Amino acid sequence: MTPERLRAALRGVPDPEWLDAARERVAAEPATIARWFAAAARRCGRDPLPDAPGWTADEAARALLLAALPAGHAEHAADVYRHGDAAEKRAVLGALPLLPIGGAGVSLLHDAIRTNDTRLLAAALGPYARHLDPAAWRQAVLKCVFTGVPLAAVHELDARADGELAAMLAGLAAERHAAGRDIPADAAALLDRLAAGAGDPGGAGPAARPATGKA
């Protein structure tokens, strides 16, 4: 997703002139972003955007406000995250790949992953999660399985999944099986894919999936 695509997807919002003016003000006066950020849902609405799947109007507007920050002022993203409600936090997490901050926003991902808000967990595992180290990323994926977050939310899941994640999933599957339960279908499918690739050069490595008695 790019700022240009988000702006195009927001063509039909209730108050597009407000958004353009707010972006100009943020670019000129970065410290004012908190005021505009808080008002985005009221001025632009909260409807899903058909041309930007996975985004709502307020999230996209807030991402564009963050993208309007001039170079050297991206620390305001952390400020609005820390002081924002859940919707504002999700917007920041979604905007991180659009900002010229390298890996400086990783602490926000860790915060989101620690919460019990599954929507924040899902948002934290979007494209910016490439900055998570492998151990933290694996733990976040496992938390998705525990909390019921669909693994489809995890960006580049198959590309990053490895033998260690397979072993973690296999261990969880064994625990669930012993308790008469199964792991979610998407986790079982991932474990099957990892096990199937274990014998290939560069594959995920050994991953034994215990029988569950179910397909």
N, C-alpha and C positions, 0 to 999 in steps of 0.2 A: 504494500500500500504506500502511496506517495501523497504529499500534501495536495498536489494537483488533482488526483483522483478523489480525494476526500472533498475538496472544494466543489468539484463537479457533482458529486453525489448529494451535496447540500443545496443544490439549486432551488429545490422546492420548499426550503424551510420557511417558517412564518416571517422571519425578519432578517433576510440576507444582508441588508444594508447595515444592520447593527453589527453583524459578524465582521464585515469588511472594515468598519470603523474601529471595532475592538482590536482587530489585528494590527491596524496602523498605530493605534495608541500603545499597544504592547511593544511593537518594534521601536517606538520612540521613547517610551517610558516603561522599561521592563518591570520595575517595582510595582506597577499597577495591575499586574496580571491576576492577582488574587481576586480583585473586584470583578473583573470580566469573567474569570473562570467560574465563580459562583453563580453568575447570572445566566450562563450559557443555556441551562435546561429551560429556564423560564422564557428566554428569548428565541430559542431555536427548536424547542420541543424535545421529546424523548423517543420519538418513533424510530423503529428500525429503518435503515436505509437500504432500499432494494439494490442500489448500484454499489453498495459497499457492504457485502455480507459480513455479519458479525459485529457491525458498528451501529450504534444509535446516533441520532442527530446530535444530542448533547455531547457524547463522547467524541464524535468527529470534530465538532466545533472547538472543544477544549484541546484536542490534539493540534488543531490548526493554530490556536492561540500559543501553544507551547512552541510550535515550529516557527512562529513569527519572532520569537526571542532572538535578539542579535547575538552574534558569537561572544562567548565569554559570560553569558548570563543564564546558562542552562541550570545553574543551581536553583533557580526559581521552581524548576520541576519538582525538586525534593521538598521545597517549602509547601507547595500546594498539595502535594501528596500527603504530607504529615498532618496538615490541617484540614484536609478534605474529608467528605463523607465517602461511603463505599463507591458511589458512582463516579465521584471525582478521582478517587484512587485508581479505579479501572481505566479511566481516561488517560491518566498519566502513564500507567503501565503500557497501554496500547500505543502511546505516543513515543515511547523511548526509542524505538528504532528510527524515528524521524529526526532525532536530535543529534547534533555533532558532539557527543559526550563520550564516545568510546565505551569503556566498561564502567564509567563512573556511576551509573545508575544501578549497579548490581545490588547495593544495599537495599534498594526498594523492592527488588525481587525477593530477597531473603525475608523481608518484613511480610510481604504478601503471602509467601509460602508458609510462614509460621502461623498465620491467622486461621480461624475456623470458617472463613468465608470462602466457599468453593468457587464463587465467581472471581474472587481475587486470585485464587490459586490458578484457575484456568487462564486468566489474563497474564499472569507471571510467566507462563510457559509458552507464550507467543514467540515471535521472531527474536526478540531481544534476549531470550533465554540462551542464545548461543554464547553469551558471556558468562553463564554459570559454569563453574568447574564441574568435571564429570561426576564427582561424588555428590555434590549438592543437587545436580540435575537428576541423578538416579533416585535420590531420596524424594525429590519432588514428584517424580513419576510414580513412585510407590505410594506416595500420599494420595495421588489422584485415584489409584486403585482402591485404597482404603476408604476414601470419602465419596466415591461414586462419580468423580469427574470423568467424563468420557475422554478416552485417550486421543480422540480426534482433535482435542484442543491442544495437544502437545506438538509444537512445531518441529518438523524434521525428526519425528519419533524414530522411524526405522533407520534413518541415517546415523543416529547417535546411539541407539540401543546396542549394547555389547554383552559379552559373556557375564560380566558382573551383574548387570541388570537381570539377565536371564536367571542367574543363580538366586537373586533376591526374589524374583517372581516365583521360581520353582519352590523356594522355601515357604513362601506365603501360600502357594497352592497346596503344599503338603499339610500345612497347619489347618487350612480351611477344610481339606478333605477329611482330616482326622476328626474334625468337628461336624462332619456331615454337611458341609457347605462347599460351594464352588467359588472361584474367583470370577469377576465379571467376564462376560464373553469377549470383550475387546482385549482384556489382559491375557486371557487364554489364547486368543488368536495370535497376539504378539509373541507369547511364549512358544507357540507352535512354529512361528516363522523363524524365531531365533534358533530353535532346536533344528529346524530343517537346514539352516545355513551353517550349522556348527561344523560340518565336515568340509565346507568350501574354503579355499584359500582366502584369508582375510575375513572369514565369517565370524559369527558372534562367539564361538567357542562352545564347550560342552554345556548343555542345558537339558536336564532331564525333567520332564513334566510328569508328575505322578498321575496315575489313572484317577479319574473322578467318577467314572460310572455314567457320565453324561456326555453327549456330543458337544 
